[in-house]
């Protein structure tokens, strides 16, 4: 079993393997089965699981660090890895104590990879009550990590229920048809396509009956995916910047005959100075939000609406900043590398395509508007 002490080492070893094929796999798309199995074999899927349940006993900061390490070279794998824990933590947040323990133990014992058909704003999947539980019929889209997953977190609409019904079921349950139709310009191997549910049976013990609003602790589930995305965005930006730096030093030509290398160019130096400040500042705002989350996670009975509000403001600030910085850096790196860097052999455009695809899921304009409203009314 992998120990928490060498998590970083294991993550960097995996990232080095992912990097070797990242450009070609971005072009190919589809399911990264081989790479996902490497993650399974590493033991990292049990990182957040408490040691008493057979896990590594890590925390959210450990998870986010691995997400960042992966995202620097392959943001698709970083995405499915991070969302594995968002999904896995849902029984802890929204289920019973026995469900929390059961799913933690099963995941740790069998290295289960969690995917989702969760998208709560997608209301085309309907749950119908039966004598033994529920039957699911309909369609879910944006089902990240679903293909090659072992477990699915699913949200569905039930007549008379205000919030979505949450269930956890095996990915190979009869009636589940994963279409494998994700073919977008970015995040090419997140398997975020469509799932069709045809008379899928769900037993009563697979339903997370407490839901989102059972407590202030359970309400963290509405925010927690954004923490993962903040690190995904920041990791992409860091990866793009490091790739640009290596290319600039090795390949970019001086713009003046008076210069012996591109790094002597004042304009290039200016750009890199801006990039450095942006990354450093993003790290600070993300760290602030992460620290608040971990404190609330470790003290679930002491969470108040006021503490959640402070967390929400810090989280949304980090989201805005990582989005803005990520989009800016991944676009502007070409200015310090030159026209030859646009060759498809390098695949540098994938950094921008990946972050542009992800940041459109929940538009940052809405977040900025809400921050402005909160500041005007409560500031």
C-alpha positions, 0 to 999 in steps of 0.5 A: 500500500502506498504511504501518505509520505510518498504520495508526491513521489508516486504522483510525479512518477505517474505524471512522467508516464502520462506526459510521454503520450499526452499529446498523442492521446489528446489527438486520439480522444476516447478512454485512457484505459491504460493510464487509469489502470496505472492510477488504480495500481498506484493505490492513489484512489484510496488517498482520502479514505481514512486509515481505519477503513483501509485507506491512506488517511490523506486529506483534501490538500493531498488530493488537490496536490495530486490533481495539480501534479497530473494537470500540469501534463494531462488535465483529463486524467487530473479531472477524472482523478479529482472527481473520483474523490468528489464522488467518493466523498458524497456518501460521507457528506450525504449518506448515513454513517453505515453508507459512508463506511461501506463505500470507503471500505469497498473502494479501499479494498478493491481500488474502485474508480468512481465516475458520475452521472451526477449533473444536478441541472440535467433533469432528463433522468427520472426515478420512480419509486418501487417496492424495493427501491427505485427504477431509473429511466432517461438520459444523463450528459456530461458524465465525467469519468463514467467509461471504465469506472467501477461505481457511479454516483447518480442524481435523478428527479423524483416527482414530489422531491425538491432536491435530486435523488442521489444514488450509488450503483455499480457502473455495470448495472443492467440497463446502463448504456454508456455511449462513449460519445464525448468528442469536444475540443478539450478535456478529450479523455475525460469520458464526459459523454452520455449515459442512457438509463433503461429500467435501471434498478436501484435498491433502497440501501443504494440511495443516499437519503440524507441529501444535500441539505441534511446539515451544514456539513452535507451542504459542502457537497454543493461546493466541493467540486469547485475546489478540484476545478480550481486546482485543475485550472491552476495545474493547467496554467502551471503546465503551460508555463513550464512547457513554454519556459522549456521551449523558450530556452531551447528553441525560441530565436532571439528577435535582435541580432544583438541578442545571443538568446531569447531569454535576453529579450526584454519583452520576453522577460516582461511577459514571464514576469507577469506569468510568475506574478499571476501564478504566485497570486493564484497559489495564495488565493487557492491556498486560502480556500483550501485551508478553510475547507480542510478546517470545516471538513475536520470539524463537521459538527462545528460548521455554521452558515456564517463559516460556510459563507466565508468559505464560499466567498474564498472559493468563488474568489479562487475560481475567478482568479484561476479561471482568468489566470489560466485562460490568459497564460495558456493563450499568451505563452505563444507570444514568448515561444514564437510562431514555430511553437504552433506546430501540431507536433508540440500540442501546446494548444491543448492547454488552452483548449482544455481550460477553455472547455472546462471553464465554460461549464459554470461561466465565471461571469455568474460568479463575479456577479454574485461576488459583487452582489455579496460585497455590495449587500454585506461588505 
